[in-house]
Amino acid sequence: MVIRATVRAQQASDEAMTGRTAQEVILGTLALSEQKLISFQTHFDMRTQLGEAFGTKKAKKALKAVTENAIISAGGPGNMQTEELGLMDSIKTATEDMATQEELQAVIDQARPVPKGNYDADEIQDVYVASEIIGTEVLNAIPILEWQNKVKAQEPVNVPSRFVANRITRVAHNENAVQRLKVMRYLLWVIIFFVTTKQGKERGTRMISKRDELRINMEGAPDVVIENIRRKFSDNGVMRKTHMDLLITHCCVFACIIDNFEVNTLDLREDLKLEQKQLGQYFMEIGARMTQSKKGDKVDHVAKLVLPLQFPKMRQARQRKK
């Protein structure tokens, strides 16, 4: 058996030295880590400042996102100051009364430059009623006897409209289509009113003809009809975009009434001097559905008005990719 002895005072002194050394090592390590963290933070701040000053848009956007995420992570609802909470409450209060997408769509539908319609009607012929759109007094003042007599006598009726010329005989032969014949002649005068306008002084406007010129151009139109068209589709002799849109959608509705709510758009397109895409959009504004039918090399574009009407929907903003 081997017995070793150690002086207790020396043992305590060695243990103290060992503990002190460990403590110094730990404190030194923490100090070094803190120094490195400060150095890293300083380096990051410098990079951020350089990026904000000289970086590309993409780099600046990335730095902004990092900053916002840091703010969100650092401050939850529990860390918000009184001012921040007040701001959040005010934003919440302000957005409570914001219109929904359905409500915005309803406002857009009401603001469309289209003829007055009964959109709750159960029958398609009751949606757009000629007497309500044109006015009973004006509609009754439209003469059609001359056209009826010429058609019965098989005499040609010369009119400056392809749409009217290609349908007048068919409609005038129908004794029960008196109102449709009146609508057709009103449509003819509206087309003449539009195509005889000239470039306005302001960009995007048209100047209408003077009253004496309108009486000559719109042959056979009573003064009450001429004034009705002038007031409806112009303001102080000027047609703006809203007037033009309203006039063209009226023409689309009249065409639907005349053609029993299914219109080949070719003739009307030629009369109004529009592209098919433009005219198709106007037909969709009144709730019609556009279809195509191909016969050989010929493509017919047909606008059909059926219930329920389909109006263009409000476009939603496309979200940007992050």
HUCOR-V581938 format. One record per helix or strand of 2 or more residues. SS is the DSSP state (h for helix, s for strand). FROM is the first residue (numbers start at 0). TO is the last residue. If there is no record, write none. Layout:
ss = <SS/SS>
from = <FROM/FROM>
to = <TO/TO>
This chain:
ss = <h/h/h/h/h/h/h/h/h/h/h/h/s/s/h/h/s/h/s/h/h/s/s>
from = <7/56/76/81/100/123/129/135/144/161/167/177/197/205/210/222/237/240/261/265/275/288/297>
to = <53/73/78/95/110/125/133/139/151/164/172/194/198/206/216/232/238/257/263/271/284/294/303>
